[in-house]
Amino acid sequence: MQIDITQENGKMTIALEGRLDTLTAPQLEAEIQGKLGNVKELIFDFSKVPYISSGGLRILLTAQKIMNKQGSMVVRGACAEIKEIFDVTGFCHILTVE
């Protein structure tokens, strides 16, 4: 998985490329650990993510809980398969998906 993080003026964008699964979720978790403190707007770019597992969902849920206290979070560019996973798991009611 490739992770590209850009940050400016309280806005952080995390662009992912590849599968967000049990093997790659710890890599993403390590990348964002402790970096959300001053973030007011968090954007996950999923336009190049073909699959997400429960490990990836857990990271999104953790990030959403943090951002609920200090700003906003959105998931952009999710493919139909990932949107279906969000629907089936109820994450469509927790996350803002564009």
N, CA and C atoms as an extended XYZ file, in Angstrom:
294
Properties=species:S:1:pos:R:3:atomname:S:1:resname:S:1:resid:I:1 pbc="F F F"
N         0.830       -1.175        0.000 N   MET     1
C         0.000        0.000        0.000 CA  MET     1
C         0.877        1.242        0.000 C   MET     1
N         0.482        2.201       -0.810 N   GLN     2
C         1.174        3.477       -0.841 CA  GLN     2
C         0.307        4.500       -0.117 C   GLN     2
N         0.931        5.284        0.763 N   ILE     3
C         0.236        6.293        1.557 CA  ILE     3
C         0.895        7.640        1.298 C   ILE     3
N         0.097        8.608        0.859 N   ASP     4
C         0.605        9.953        0.603 CA  ASP     4
C        -0.186       10.925        1.478 C   ASP     4
N         0.491       11.550        2.436 N   ILE     5
C        -0.155       12.465        3.367 CA  ILE     5
C         0.296       13.892        3.078 C   ILE     5
N        -0.669       14.777        2.878 N   THR     6
C        -0.377       16.199        2.733 CA  THR     6
C        -1.150       16.945        3.816 C   THR     6
N        -0.522       17.995        4.332 N   GLN     7
C        -1.151       18.745        5.410 CA  GLN     7
C        -0.825       20.222        5.285 C   GLN     7
N        -1.864       21.054        5.411 N   GLU     8
C        -1.656       22.506        5.435 CA  GLU     8
C        -2.875       23.179        6.029 C   GLU     8
N        -2.626       24.166        6.861 N   ASN     9
C        -3.676       24.980        7.470 CA  ASN     9
C        -4.780       24.160        8.135 C   ASN     9
N        -4.413       23.155        8.891 N   GLY    10
C        -5.393       22.351        9.615 CA  GLY    10
C        -6.137       21.326        8.784 C   GLY    10
N        -5.755       21.187        7.521 N   LYS    11
C        -6.400       20.226        6.620 CA  LYS    11
C        -5.394       19.133        6.267 C   LYS    11
N        -5.783       17.881        6.483 N   MET    12
C        -4.920       16.748        6.146 CA  MET    12
C        -5.636       15.867        5.125 C   MET    12
N        -4.923       15.545        4.055 N   THR    13
C        -5.433       14.621        3.053 CA  THR    13
C        -4.555       13.386        3.055 C   THR    13
N        -5.197       12.231        3.152 N   ILE    14
C        -4.487       10.957        3.124 CA  ILE    14
C        -4.948       10.211        1.880 C   ILE    14
N        -4.070       10.164        0.879 N   ALA    15
C        -4.366        9.464       -0.372 CA  ALA    15
C        -3.755        8.066       -0.293 C   ALA    15
N        -4.596        7.078       -0.516 N   LEU    16
C        -4.164        5.680       -0.420 CA  LEU    16
C        -4.187        5.037       -1.793 C   LEU    16
N        -3.267        4.099       -1.993 N   GLU    17
C        -3.248        3.323       -3.227 CA  GLU    17
C        -2.962        1.877       -2.880 C   GLU    17
N        -3.900        1.000       -3.222 N   GLY    18
C        -3.751       -0.421       -2.925 CA  GLY    18
C        -4.818       -0.885       -1.953 C   GLY    18
N        -4.729       -2.149       -1.583 N   ARG    19
C        -5.706       -2.753       -0.686 CA  ARG    19
C        -5.472       -2.310        0.757 C   ARG    19
N        -6.558       -1.943        1.432 N   LEU    20
C        -6.491       -1.613        2.852 CA  LEU    20
C        -7.038       -2.831        3.593 C   LEU    20
N        -6.137       -3.754        3.895 N   ASP    21
C        -6.540       -5.029        4.482 CA  ASP    21
C        -5.773       -5.306        5.765 C   ASP    21
N        -5.871       -6.509        6.251 N   THR    22
C        -5.246       -6.890        7.516 CA  THR    22
C        -3.734       -6.704        7.495 C   THR    22
N        -3.125       -6.879        6.344 N   LEU    23
C        -1.672       -6.724        6.241 CA  LEU    23
C        -1.230       -5.272        6.145 C   LEU    23
N        -2.039       -4.421        5.490 N   THR    24
C        -1.620       -3.032        5.271 CA  THR    24
C        -2.213       -2.043        6.279 C   THR    24
N        -3.272       -2.429        6.967 N   ALA    25
C        -3.901       -1.524        7.944 CA  ALA    25
C        -2.924       -1.057        9.026 C   ALA    25
N        -2.068       -1.933        9.572 N   PRO    26
C        -1.106       -1.454       10.577 CA  PRO    26
C        -0.158       -0.377       10.031 C   PRO    26
N         0.166       -0.453        8.755 N   GLN    27
C         1.026        0.555        8.125 CA  GLN    27
C         0.324        1.917        8.137 C   GLN    27
N        -0.953        1.948        7.773 N   LEU    28
C        -1.709        3.200        7.785 CA  LEU    28
C        -1.854        3.719        9.209 C   LEU    28
N        -2.153        2.827       10.125 N   GLU    29
C        -2.297        3.218       11.521 CA  GLU    29
C        -1.021        3.871       12.051 C   GLU    29
N         0.123        3.288       11.720 N   ALA    30
C         1.414        3.836       12.154 CA  ALA    30
C         1.668        5.205       11.531 C   ALA    30
N         1.248        5.378       10.280 N   GLU    31
C         1.470        6.649        9.577 CA  GLU    31
C         0.682        7.798       10.191 C   GLU    31
N        -0.538        7.521       10.664 N   ILE    32
C        -1.363        8.622       11.176 CA  ILE    32
C        -1.340        8.731       12.701 C   ILE    32
N        -0.740        7.762       13.361 N   GLN    33
C        -0.663        7.769       14.825 CA  GLN    33
C        -0.070        9.077       15.330 C   GLN    33
N        -0.817        9.807       16.143 N   GLY    34
C        -0.330       11.033       16.749 CA  GLY    34
C        -0.272       12.238       15.829 C   GLY    34
N        -0.729       12.109       14.579 N   LYS    35
C        -0.638       13.222       13.632 CA  LYS    35
C        -1.955       13.974       13.455 C   LYS    35
N        -3.008       13.572       14.138 N   LEU    36
C        -4.309       14.195       13.937 CA  LEU    36
C        -4.599       15.307       14.936 C   LEU    36
N        -3.667       15.568       15.845 N   GLY    37
C        -3.886       16.523       16.931 CA  GLY    37
C        -4.355       17.899       16.523 C   GLY    37
N        -3.765       18.491       15.498 N   ASN    38
C        -4.121       19.849       15.081 CA  ASN    38
C        -4.967       19.884       13.816 C   ASN    38
N        -5.480       18.732       13.416 N   VAL    39
C        -6.238       18.639       12.173 CA  VAL    39
C        -7.700       19.012       12.418 C   VAL    39
N        -8.218       19.912       11.591 N   LYS    40
C        -9.626       20.315       11.663 CA  LYS    40
C       -10.456       19.655       10.570 C   LYS    40
N        -9.792       19.308        9.458 N   GLU    41
C       -10.473       18.667        8.329 CA  GLU    41
C        -9.598       17.511        7.842 C   GLU    41
N       -10.156       16.299        7.893 N   LEU    42
C        -9.428       15.104        7.471 CA  LEU    42
C       -10.129       14.505        6.265 C   LEU    42
N        -9.359       14.281        5.206 N   ILE    43
C        -9.894       13.709        3.972 CA  ILE    43
C        -9.128       12.429        3.658 C   ILE    43
N        -9.857       11.335        3.504 N   PHE    44
C        -9.275       10.091        3.006 CA  PHE    44
C        -9.642        9.975        1.538 C   PHE    44
N        -8.635        9.907        0.667 N   ASP    45
C        -8.850        9.730       -0.769 CA  ASP    45
C        -8.753        8.239       -1.080 C   ASP    45
N        -9.902        7.633       -1.377 N   PHE    46
C        -9.985        6.200       -1.646 CA  PHE    46
C       -10.081        5.900       -3.142 C   PHE    46
N        -9.775        6.865       -4.002 N   SER    47
C        -9.968        6.672       -5.441 CA  SER    47
C        -9.108        5.550       -6.023 C   SER    47
N        -8.040        5.141       -5.303 N   LYS    48
C        -7.184        4.061       -5.796 CA  LYS    48
C        -7.150        2.890       -4.810 C   LYS    48
N        -8.238        2.736       -4.051 N   VAL    49
C        -8.340        1.634       -3.089 CA  VAL    49
C        -9.424        0.679       -3.583 C   VAL    49
N        -9.047       -0.550       -3.986 N   PRO    50
C       -10.038       -1.493       -4.506 CA  PRO    50
C       -10.736       -2.341       -3.434 C   PRO    50
N       -10.193       -2.350       -2.209 N   TYR    51
C       -10.712       -3.262       -1.187 CA  TYR    51
C       -10.400       -2.724        0.204 C   TYR    51
N       -11.332       -2.945        1.136 N   ILE    52
C       -11.094       -2.608        2.540 CA  ILE    52
C       -11.575       -3.772        3.408 C   ILE    52
N       -10.783       -4.115        4.408 N   SER    53
C       -11.143       -5.197        5.331 CA  SER    53
C       -11.584       -4.600        6.662 C   SER    53
N       -11.898       -5.466        7.611 N   SER    54
C       -12.305       -4.999        8.935 CA  SER    54
C       -11.183       -4.213        9.611 C   SER    54
N        -9.941       -4.539        9.313 N   GLY    55
C        -8.814       -3.783        9.866 CA  GLY    55
C        -8.813       -2.347        9.370 C   GLY    55
N        -9.122       -2.153        8.118 N   GLY    56
C        -9.216       -0.810        7.556 CA  GLY    56
C       -10.414       -0.054        8.109 C   GLY    56
N       -11.535       -0.758        8.268 N   LEU    57
C       -12.725       -0.131        8.850 CA  LEU    57
C       -12.444        0.355       10.268 C   LEU    57
N       -11.683       -0.418       11.011 N   ARG    58
C       -11.350       -0.048       12.393 CA  ARG    58
C       -10.561        1.256       12.416 C   ARG    58
N        -9.623        1.420       11.500 N   ILE    59
C        -8.827        2.647       11.443 CA  ILE    59
C        -9.713        3.844       11.095 C   ILE    59
N       -10.632        3.660       10.146 N   LEU    60
C       -11.546        4.747        9.797 CA  LEU    60
C       -12.425        5.128       10.983 C   LEU    60
N       -12.903        4.132       11.709 N   LEU    61
C       -13.745        4.394       12.875 CA  LEU    61
C       -12.977        5.157       13.953 C   LEU    61
N       -11.744        4.748       14.203 N   THR    62
C       -10.910        5.437       15.189 CA  THR    62
C       -10.664        6.884       14.778 C   THR    62
N       -10.346        7.101       13.503 N   ALA    63
C       -10.114        8.460       13.005 CA  ALA    63
C       -11.390        9.297       13.100 C   ALA    63
N       -12.533        8.684       12.791 N   GLN    64
C       -13.799        9.417       12.862 CA  GLN    64
C       -14.107        9.844       14.294 C   GLN    64
N       -13.838        8.977       15.259 N   LYS    65
C       -14.068        9.320       16.666 CA  LYS    65
C       -13.205       10.509       17.082 C   LYS    65
N       -11.971       10.529       16.636 N   ILE    66
C       -11.080       11.664       16.945 CA  ILE    66
C       -11.606       12.932       16.290 C   ILE    66
N       -11.973       12.835       15.021 N   MET    67
C       -12.405       14.020       14.284 CA  MET    67
C       -13.769       14.524       14.747 C   MET    67
N       -14.608       13.674       15.313 N   ASN    68
C       -15.888       14.127       15.862 CA  ASN    68
C       -15.672       15.168       16.952 C   ASN    68
N       -14.547       15.089       17.640 N   LYS    69
C       -14.241       16.000       18.750 CA  LYS    69
C       -13.578       17.295       18.287 C   LYS    69
N       -12.968       17.287       17.089 N   GLN    70
C       -12.156       18.452       16.719 CA  GLN    70
C       -12.375       18.975       15.314 C   GLN    70
N       -13.222       18.350       14.537 N   GLY    71
C       -13.409       18.831       13.167 CA  GLY    71
C       -14.283       17.902       12.356 C   GLY    71
N       -13.899       17.693       11.095 N   SER    72
C       -14.700       16.866       10.193 CA  SER    72
C       -13.810       15.871        9.452 C   SER    72
N       -14.446       14.805        8.987 N   MET    73
C       -13.736       13.779        8.218 CA  MET    73
C       -14.627       13.341        7.067 C   MET    73
N       -14.014       13.106        5.918 N   VAL    74
C       -14.741       12.643        4.747 CA  VAL    74
C       -13.910       11.581        4.023 C   VAL    74
N       -14.615       10.613        3.437 N   VAL    75
C       -13.985        9.600        2.585 CA  VAL    75
C       -14.430        9.913        1.158 C   VAL    75
N       -13.472       10.180        0.289 N   ARG    76
C       -13.775       10.544       -1.099 CA  ARG    76
C       -13.293        9.478       -2.068 C   ARG    76
N       -14.027        9.345       -3.165 N   GLY    77
C       -13.584        8.518       -4.272 CA  GLY    77
C       -13.703        7.019       -4.063 C   GLY    77
N       -14.500        6.581       -3.097 N   ALA    78
C       -14.632        5.136       -2.848 CA  ALA    78
C       -15.362        4.465       -4.007 C   ALA    78
N       -14.873        3.316       -4.416 N   CYS    79
C       -15.490        2.557       -5.501 CA  CYS    79
C       -16.796        1.914       -5.006 C   CYS    79
N       -17.562        1.379       -5.937 N   ALA    80
C       -18.860        0.785       -5.610 CA  ALA    80
C       -18.722       -0.362       -4.609 C   ALA    80
N       -17.671       -1.158       -4.723 N   GLU    81
C       -17.482       -2.292       -3.818 CA  GLU    81
C       -17.251       -1.824       -2.381 C   GLU    81
N       -16.468       -0.772       -2.220 N   ILE    82
C       -16.212       -0.248       -0.872 CA  ILE    82
C       -17.462        0.433       -0.325 C   ILE    82
N       -18.184        1.155       -1.163 N   LYS    83
C       -19.440        1.771       -0.717 CA  LYS    83
C       -20.422        0.704       -0.254 C   LYS    83
N       -20.435       -0.434       -0.939 N   GLU    84
C       -21.310       -1.536       -0.532 CA  GLU    84
C       -20.895       -2.077        0.835 C   GLU    84
N       -19.593       -2.188        1.072 N   ILE    85
C       -19.104       -2.632        2.385 CA  ILE    85
C       -19.528       -1.626        3.456 C   ILE    85
N       -19.434       -0.334        3.171 N   PHE    86
C       -19.887        0.690        4.117 CA  PHE    86
C       -21.378        0.528        4.409 C   PHE    86
N       -22.169        0.219        3.372 N   ASP    87
C       -23.608        0.030        3.553 CA  ASP    87
C       -23.912       -1.197        4.410 C   ASP    87
N       -23.288       -2.317        4.075 N   VAL    88
C       -23.552       -3.578        4.778 CA  VAL    88
C       -23.137       -3.504        6.247 C   VAL    88
N       -22.037       -2.826        6.521 N   THR    89
C       -21.531       -2.746        7.895 CA  THR    89
C       -22.151       -1.606        8.702 C   THR    89
N       -22.911       -0.737        8.028 N   GLY    90
C       -23.499        0.413        8.719 CA  GLY    90
C       -22.581        1.610        8.797 C   GLY    90
N       -21.408        1.494        8.224 N   PHE    91
C       -20.461        2.612        8.240 CA  PHE    91
C       -20.962        3.804        7.437 C   PHE    91
N       -21.922        3.562        6.538 N   CYS    92
C       -22.503        4.671        5.761 CA  CYS    92
C       -23.223        5.655        6.682 C   CYS    92
N       -23.602        5.200        7.883 N   HIS    93
C       -24.271        6.075        8.857 CA  HIS    93
C       -23.274        6.750        9.788 C   HIS    93
N       -22.040        6.278        9.790 N   ILE    94
C       -21.000        6.815       10.675 CA  ILE    94
C       -20.098        7.782        9.924 C   ILE    94
N       -19.743        7.415        8.695 N   LEU    95
C       -18.797        8.194        7.896 CA  LEU    95
C       -19.517        9.106        6.918 C   LEU    95
N       -18.848       10.173        6.534 N   THR    96
C       -19.309       11.003        5.420 CA  THR    96
C       -18.574       10.506        4.185 C   THR    96
N       -19.320        9.948        3.230 N   VAL    97
C       -18.742        9.367        2.027 CA  VAL    97
C       -19.192       10.190        0.827 C   VAL    97
N       -18.223       10.687        0.082 N   GLU    98
C       -18.530       11.494       -1.115 CA  GLU    98
C       -18.075       10.777       -2.363 C   GLU    98
